[in-house]
Amino acid sequence: MIGVLLLIGLLNSLFQENYAKFFSGNFLIDPLIGSILGSISFSIPLTSYIIGGELLESGVSLLAVTAFIMTWTTVGVAMVPLEAKYLGKKFAIVRNIINFFFSIIIAILTILIVNLFK
């Protein structure tokens, strides 16, 4: 388990400098890309807010950044083995899948509400 966490931490440090390069500018694909990147990233939530701000400054859509932050804080691919060990494999997988899809839905609803009050 410690080896997995160290590997995720190492890969995460490599990805953090290149997150903006993964986004295409497509309104439909970018939230999915943001959700995938957020799911495989592993750190404290505060880091996701900083990276999210940098992504916004580099031109990534608010929808994609919202999906990224939501999955960063609610989906933890790196923690699935530990979660499965203590809470059960089925629970860990179902929880992460549900959180992944609901993160995209909540990101879309957030952007709709923000645009409603502009």
Secondary structure, DSSP 8 states (H G I E B T S, - for coil): -HHHHHHHHHHHHHHHTTGGGG--S-TTTHHHHHHHHHHH--S-HHHHHHHHHHHHHTT--HHHHHHHHHHHHH--GGGHHHHHHHH-HHHHHHHHHHHHHHHHHHHHHHHHHHHHT-
